[in-house]
Amino acid sequence: MSAPSGRNAHASTTTILSLLMIVIGVGLVVRTLTLGGGLFAIGVIMGVLFVVAGLGRLWVATRGPK
């Protein structure tokens, strides 16, 4: 079993961290709304920003050179 090359390790790490950002963002939105926060509560705004950032990272990572 060989160690992953630097490019493969970077791509894998980017994907994992992007997915983690999306999960954290969804969690922030759900937690804020279940505690009675409105659509413009800071938790909802931050959660949406986390999801958008995670999706953006995934999009850029998949559009780059292979």
Secondary structure by P-SEA (a helix, b strand, c coil): cccccaaaaaaaaaaaaaaaaaaaaaaaaaaaaaaccccccaaaaaaaaaaaaaaaaaaaaaaccc
